[in-house]
Amino acid sequence: MLLALCLLLQNPTLTISPSQGAIGQPLDVVLELDHVPGAGLASGAPGWELDASWVVLEGPEVIAMANSGGVRTRVRWSVMSLESGARALPGLDLMLADGVALTVEGAALTIDAELGAEEDAPRPLPLLQGVTERAGPLRLAHLGWGLLALVLVAVWGIWMRKRRGLASAAHVQGEWARFMVLREFAANVGKDTANESGGVEDVSAELAALLRSAAQHRVTVLRPGQADGEWLARMRGEGEAALADELTPLLDTCEQIRFGGLRPTHFALDELLQSSESVLVHLAPDAPGLEEAVA
């Protein structure tokens, strides 16, 4: 009878909120465990092995429920997914202080991509709501607010031009020419610090776009709006498994920099660019011959 009561109490549940999110969106994961007094988690916080498609932002945070009389424990994490589609958060193996081993089932969720599989362009902005015009004399305060808004817009424009110094040169036709501009920009970013806010993220975003654009010269059935995982799977389906294997670690690293909080050193960033160069030289139509590239 006592054994049955213990098993009834020890009924751990794993919940995730929200159950439908987007790539890079923080998700709250909560483990709740009912147990007999004094038989909580043996190691204080459970170990949780997640693959590279998940990033743990916070936790584990172990919370002893004050109103439970010492028979309920809650553990909280904050995680985010780097892949889209129907996903399953892995379960947990728990060891309690009284030596009982428990297994917690995982939780299912849906992660939306930045663009859908059939989308080739960014989604349109929502329509502006109707504005009721109000007649009346133009006050001096209205002019002041208007001038302040213009100043803020001008400051924002200057900041954006400085932050994206490679934007104007990036429109040069050809992935190889754009890659050369990117290398120069990356060298300037990493000269003083490899962790300059915005600079490394800009490099990784442009590099991922160049790799995908150059690959589509060889595999023309690829769609720009697909997430990396779907895009690489379609490439393998077209018989380009070797190319997909070359691109996978490069795109994964770019995604970790953009969404996973990875801050590479100057040498790590340079190594990423060198590895990408060896791939682009075979894909970009405007790339030089191998002898000229080596020289």
N, C-alpha and C positions, 0 to 999 in steps of 0.2 A: 504493500500500500504506500509506504514511504517512497519507494523507488518510482512508482507511478506519479506521485505528487511532484517529485523532483523533475521528472521529464516534462510534466505539464508546465511547471514554472519556467524551465529552461527552453523557451521557445523564441529564439532570436529572429528578428526581422531586419531586413535591409531595404531602405526606401531611398529614392532619389527624387529630387525636386529642382526644376520642373522635369517631367518625364518626356518632354519634347523641347529641344533647344536647337542651338546653332553651333557651328565650329567655333571654338574659342570662348564660348559662353560659360561662366562659372556655374557649376551644378552642386547643390548641397546633397551630400550622402550621409544618412543617419542610420546607425546600427543601434537597436534597442534590445536589451537582454534582461529577462526576468530570471532571478536565481534565488536560491536560499540565502539567508543572511550569512555574510562572511565568505561566500563562495563566488566572488566576482571573477574578473579576468585575472589569470595567473601572472602575466607579464606586464600588467598595467595598461598596455595599448597593443592591440592585435597587429601582427604584420600582414601586409597586403601587397601581393606581387601583381603589378599592372604592367602591361606591355607598353611599347613606345608610342602607341596611339592615344595614351592617356597621360595627362599631366596633373600631378597633385599640387594644388595651390596652397592649401592649408591642411593641418591635421597630421596625425589623428589627435583629436581633443577629447579626452575621457571626462565624462560628466557623471557624477554620482547624484541621482535624482533625490533631492532633499526630502520630498514628501512621500517617498516610497518605502520608508522604514529600512533602507539598506538592502532592498531586494530587487532593485532595478538599476541598471547601468546603461548609459547612452554614450556612444562614440560618434563624433562628427568629423567629416572631411569636406573639403571643397576641391572639386576636380573639374577638368574640362577635357573635351574630346577633340582630337586633331583629325578625325575621320568622320564622314557623313554616312547616313543610312540607318537602317535598323540595327541597333547595337545592344550588346548585353554586358553589363558591368559584372566582372567575375565575382564569385562568392568568396567566403572566408572560412578558414579552419580555426576554431577557437579552442583554447585550453583554459579551463576554469581552475580556480584555486583548490578545489576539492579533487582534482585529477580527472574530471569528466571532459571528454573531447566532443565538441559539437561542430557541425557543418552548417553554414548559413548559405542559403540559396542567393544567387545574384539577382540583379534587377534589370529589367528591359527598358529601353528608351529609344527615342528616334532623334537623330541629329540631322538637321537640314544643311545642305551645302550652301556656299555663298551664292551660287547660281544653280538652277535646276539643270538636269541632264539635257533638256531641250532648249535651254536659253543660251543665246550667243551674245547678248548685250545686257548691261545692267538694267535692273527693273526700273520702270518709270517712277518718278516721285509722285506721292499722292496729290490729288487736285487741291488747290487752295479753296478753303471754305469761303462762302459769300461774305462780303464785308458791307455793312450798312454805312453809307456815306452820311456824315453829319456836318451840316452847314454851320458856319459861324466865322467870326473874325479870326485871322491868323495872329496868334499871340506870339510874343517874344520868346516865351518858353518853348513853343513848338520849334522855332528856328534854332534855339540852342540844342535841343535834342537831335534835330536833324544834322547839325554840324558835328555833334559828338559821334553820331552814327557814321558819318563820312570819314571822320578821323580814324575810328576803329576799323573800318573796312580797309583804309589805306595801310594802317599798321599791319593788319592781318595779311594783306597782299605782299608786303615787303618781307614779312616773316616766312611766308610760304615760298617765295622765290629763293630766299637764302637756304631754307631747309631742303628744297628740291633743286639744288644747283645744277643737277644733270638733266633736268626735264627738257630744256630747250634743245640740248644736243642729242637727246635720246631719240629724236624723231628722224635722225639720219637713216636713210633706207639701208636695210641689210642688218642682220643680227650681228655679224662680225664687227662692223663699224660701231654699232651701239655698244658691243662688249668692250671695245677698246676705250670708249668714253667712260664706261662704267669702271674699268680698271683704274683709270686716272682718278676718278672721283673717289673710289675706295681707298686709294693710296693717301689722298688728302684727309679722308675721314680718320684713318688709323694713325696719322702722323703723331698726334698728341695723345690721343686715347682711343682705344678700340671700342669704348662703351659710350661714345658721344650720343646723346639722346636723339633718336630719329635717324641718324646717319646709317647705322648698320641695318636697321629695318628697311630703309630705302634701297640699300644695295641688295639685300636678300630678295625683296619684292621684284626688283627689276631683273635680277639674275634668273629667278624662277620663270618670269615672263619670257625672257630670251630663250631659255632652254625649251620651253613648250612651243614657242613660235618656230624655232629652228627644226624641232622634231617633226612638225607638221609638213615640212617640205618633203619628208620621206614617207610619212604615213598620213595621207590626205584625208582619211575618214575620221580623224580626231576632231572633237568639238571643243572650242575654247572655253565654253561655259561649264565643263565637267570638273568636278573635284579631282585632285591628283590621283586618288586611288582608283576611281572609275576610269580616268584618262589612261593610266598605266595598264589597267586590266584590258582595255580595248586595244591598246598597242600590242599586248601579248597575244590577243586573239587574232591579230593581223599578221602573226608570224615574226614580230620584232621583239622577241623575248630578251635577246642580248642587249638591245638598246634600252629596253625598259629596265633591265638590271643596272645599267650604267646610270640612268637618270634617277632611279629610286632614292639612293642615299643623298644625292645632291638636292633633290626637291624636299626630302625629309628634313635636311639640315636647314634649308631656307624657311620651311614652315615652323620649325622649332624656334628660329630667330624671331619670326614675325609674331607668333602666337604663344610659344611655349616659354618665353622668358630667357632663352639662351642668349648669352652675351659673349661671343667669341673674342679671343685675343687677336691682335693684329696678325700674328703668324697663322692662327687658325683660319682667319678670314682670307688670307692670301692663299693658303692651301686649298680652300674651297674654290677660289677663283681659278687656280691652276688646274684643278680637276675638271672644272666646267669648261675651261679652254680646250682641253684635250678632247672633249666631246663635241664642242661647237665647231672645231676645225674640220670635222667630218660631215657636219650637218648644214652649216650656213652656206648659202650659195656664193656669198661674197668673201668667204674665207680664203686666205692664200693657200698655196700648195704646202705640203708638209715640210719641205726643205726650207721654204721661205719663212714659215711660221716658227721653225726651230731657230733660224738665224735671227 
